[in-house]
Amino acid sequence: MSVSDDGTDWLAGGVDEMLRATGGQVRDRSAAGLGARAADEGLHVRDLVSVILRTAASHWQAAPPEPADTAATVHERATMFVETVLGVLTSAVDGHTRQAHAELARHEQERTAFVNDLLTGRVDPGVLAGRAQRYGIRLSAGHVVLVARAAGLSQRVALRVDAALAARFGAGNTLTTRRDGDLVCISAAGLRGIAAELAHLLLAELGAGGWQIAVGRAHPGVHGLATSLDEARNTLDHAAKLGFTAPVLNAADLLVFPVLLRDRDAITDLVTTVLGPLTTARGGAQPYLDTLTVLFDNQGNHTATARQMHLSVRAVTYRLDRIQALTGYHPGEPTQRFTLHAAVLGARLLGWPGAA
């Protein structure tokens, strides 16, 4: 930021006093203090350096050589003066940097605390509303929560992603931070392209693969934020269990899985009743469960299933016939397909038969 000379008189005066003073340690502490104040005043480090150098030049010009001074004397005095200016400049910049980092850390702590309070829904809405104004968030409006999960999601990555999203969509429309190891983004409802932009940023930061984004549904109010967060996180958890590798998942597309798990006893009974007989097969249930999983993922196409599993079509057909012989269910029967598919999805969610 550009500043006028009038706005930095205090800084120029302080630098001039230090250049006249003696005692390196005291001068360094004073310079660091000036640098810290400059950071608090909002001065950019380049403005700090500019004022110090202009003040040093004026200071040197105000003390011309005496008639009796020799070239060697002037050279020695100039060398000492440059060393003094360098010490002041170094200490002032260090003080500015430390203060700027401390202020950034404080703001980030406040921001993280605000997001945590916002997403838990346990803080008084009136108190939250006052804090929300600072970030341009209207709590009465609808919001969507996006959660990104990946190794390497550092705080620096979160800050860069937050700045990029704010620049793209407006600071009042997005708020991004790290929470419990995930990247959590609060977005205004109806903001188009937010998931695609977040994916683009993660691709640039982390490379391809190894990360996944889940998008919760839009809900109004403070409690809606917590609901959308839970939806996004549950979507990522379900995707991990089910082996879904799509980079972006919408909670609205996976609503069947929370329904399946809502009554765990019922889904467990379904899995053990329908698929339980497969455990008696030679080699156990897993090869047959894998075959059904790939078959359903390929919309019942035997050729695509065989290709993906590196089997012959005959081998796939044999396994399906064995499944029917053991369980009484065959995916080719329309009346049995849904029950068998629901049981397979339930098994993947439960980790069956490994968790059995």
N, C-alpha and C positions, 0 to 999 in steps of 0.2 A: 504494500500500500504506500502511496506517495504521501509525504507529510511536508508541511511548510516549515521554514526556519523558525517562524514564530511558535510553532507547536513543539519545538525541541529546544527552546532556550534553556530549560532546566538541565537537559542532557549536555548541551554544549558547555554550560557553566560548570557542571560537575567534571567533565573531561578536562577543562582548562585548569581546575583546581588540582586535579591529580597529576597533570603534567608539571605543575609547579612544586608538588610535594616530593618528599623524599621517603624512602622506606618501601621496598618492593612488596612485601607481604601485605602491608596496610593498603597500599595502592591497588593491589590485585583484588583484595576483598571489596574495596570500594567500587572498583570497576565491575566486578561480578554483580554487586548490588544494583548498579546503574543498568546493567544488561537485563537483570530480572525485572526492574521497574519498566524498562522499555517494552518487554514482553507483555506485562500487565496493561500497559498503555495501548497495546495493539500495534506497536511499531514492527515492521518487518525487519529481519536481520540485516538486509541490504541498506535500509535507512539508518540503522544503528551504526553500521560500518561507515556509511557516508558522512554522518555527523562527526564521528570520531576523527576521520581523516581530514575533513574541512577544518575542524577545530585545531588539529595538530598543525596544519599548514598556516593558519592564522597565528598560532602561538609562535611558530618558528619565524614568521615574517616580522613579528613584533619585537624580536630580539636580534637585530642585525649585528654583525661582527664589530668588535671594537677596533679602532685604528691600530692598536698594538698587537692584535691577534695575527698569528701566522697561519699559513695554509694548514699546517699540521694541527694547530690548535682548533681551527674551525672543523677540520675533518674529524678530530677526536670528539668534539662536542656534538657534531651531527650524528656520529655513530652511536653515541650514548643516547641521544634524543630518539633516534629510530628504534633502538632497543626498548626504550621506555614506551614509545607509542605502540610497538608490537606487543608488549606485555599488557598494556591497557586494552588493546583491541582483542587479544586472545581471551583475557579474563571476562571482558564484557560479553563477547560472543558465547563463551561457556555459560555465563550466568543467564543469558537470554535463552539458550538452548535448554538448560535444566528447567527453567521456569515454564517454558513452552511445553515441554514434555510433561511436567507435573500438572499443568492445567489441562492438557489433553487427557491425561490419565484420570483426572478428577471428573471431567465431562463424560468420559466413557463409563466410569463407575456409576455416575448419576443416570446415564442413559440405560445401562444394563439393569440397574435397580428399577427404573421406571418400566422397562419392558417386562421384567419379571412380575412386578405388581400388576401390570396391565393384563398379562396373560393368565395369572392365577385367579383374577376376578374376586380376590378377597379384600381388596382395599376399598374404602369408601369412594363411590363414584365422584362425589363432590371434590374430594382431595385430588383424585386422579385427573379430573377435568382441568384444574388449575395447572398441573404439571404438563398436561397434554398440549396446552396452548403453546408451550415453548417449542414443541416439535411439529406444530401445525396439524395435529390430529383432532378430528371431531369425533368424540366418543359416541355420539348418538347415531352416527352414520354406520353403514354396513362395511365390514372389512373381511378380507381373506387372509389367512395365514399360510405361508409357504415354508416348508422345512426342507433343507438340503442336508444330506448326510454323506460324509466322506472322511477318509483319513487325510490329514493335512489341512484341515479347516482351522487355520490359526487366526488369532485376533487381527493380524495385519491383513489377511485375506478378507476377513469380515469388514474391516474398515474400507478397504478398496472397493469391495462390492457395494457397500452402503453408499459411498460417494458416487459411484457410477450409476446406480439406480436412481439416486436423488437427482443427478444431472439429467438423466433420461426422462424421468417421469415427474419431477418436481419434489422438493424436500418434504412438502406436506402430504404427499401421496404414498410414500414408502418409508419404512423404518426397519433397518436390518442390523442384527447383532448376533453374537454367539450366545447360545444357551444350552447348557448340559452337553457340550460337545457338538451340537448341531448348529447350523446356520438358520436363523429364524427371521423371516421377512414378513412384516405386517404391511399389507397393501390395501389401498382403498378398493372397495368392491366395484366391479365393472371396469377396472383398469386393464385395457387390452394389451396383450403381449408381454406381461410381466414374467410369466413362467419361461417363455422363450428367451427373454433377455437375461434372466438369471442363469439359465442353462448356458447361454453364450459366454457369460462372464466366468462361470465355473470351468468351462472348457478352456478359456484363455488362462485361468489361474492354475488349474490342476491337470489339464490335459484330458484326453478322451478316456472314458471308463473310470470306474472306481468311485463314482458319485451318483447320487439319485435324488430327485426332487419330488416331493409330494405336495399337492395343492389341496388345502381344505376347502370346504364349501363356504360361500358368503353367508354371514350371519350379522344381525344388527346388535349394537350395544356392546358393553364391556363383557358380559357373559358370553356373547357370541364369539368373541376373540378366543376365549379359552376352549370353546367347543370346536372352533375351526382348527386350533392347534392340536387338539386331541385327535381330530379326524386325520390331519396330515401325518402325525406321528404314527398312528395306528396303521395307516396306509403303508408307510415304510416298513413297519414291523411285519405286516402281512406279506408284503412283496418279498422280504427276505426269506420268509418261511415257504412261500410258494415258488420261489425262484424266478420272479418277474424281474427282468433286466432293463426294461424301458427306462430311459433317462428321466422322463417326466411322467408322473402318475397323478390322476385326479381321484380324489376321495369319492366323488360322485359315481365314478365308474366301478368302484369296488365295494359298493354298499352291501352286497350279498355276504361278504365275509364277516362283518360285525354281526349280521343276522345269524349266520351259522354258529358263531361263537357265543351268542347271547345266552343260549342254553347249552352249556358245555356237556352236561349229562346226556342230552338228547343227541348231540352230534357224535359223542363217544359211542353211544349205543348204536347209531346208524353205521359208523365205521366198523365196529366189531361184528355187527350182525351181517352186513353186506360183504365186507372184505375179510373178515376173520378167517374163513375157510382157506384163504390163500396161504396162510401160515403153515398149512400142512403139506404144501407142495414141495417138491424137491428143489432145493435152493432157496426156499422161503418165499415170502410174499413180495419182496422188493422188486425183482425183475418184472413181475406182472403189474405191480403198481406203477413202475416206470413206463411200461408199455401203454397203460391206460392214460397216464399223464401226457405223454407225447401225442397219443392218438387224439385226445380232446383238444390239445393245443393246436393240432392240425385239422380241426373240424372233421374228424373221422376219416381222413384220407389215409388209406393203408400204404400207398406208395410213398407219400411224404414221410409217414411214420417210419417205414423201413429204412428210407434214406437217412433220416436223422439219427436213427439208432444203429446204423451200419449193420442191418439185418436184411434178410431176403423177405419179400412180401409173404412167402409161404411160412416163414418163421413167425411173422407177426400174426398171421391168420391162426397158426397153431396155438400161440399164446392166448389169443382171444377165445378160441374154442375151449382151452383148458380153464380159463376164467369162468366160462359159462358152466362147464362141467362141475367145477368146485363150488361156485357161488349160486348158480342158477340165474345169473344176470349176464346179458350180452349187450355191448354198446350199440350193436346194430338193430336192436329192438326198440322202437320209438317209446314204448311204454316203460322200458327199463333204463333208457339212456340217462334221463334226468336223475334218477335215484343213484345210479352208478357214478355219475359225474359229481353229484353232491357228496357222495361218500369219499371219492378220490380227493376232492378239495378239502374236505374235513380231515382226511388223513395227513395231507400236507400241512395244514394248519396245526394239527396236534403233534406232528413229528412221528406219526405212526408209520411202520411198526416199531421204529427204534425206541420211541418213548413209551411203548406199551409195557 
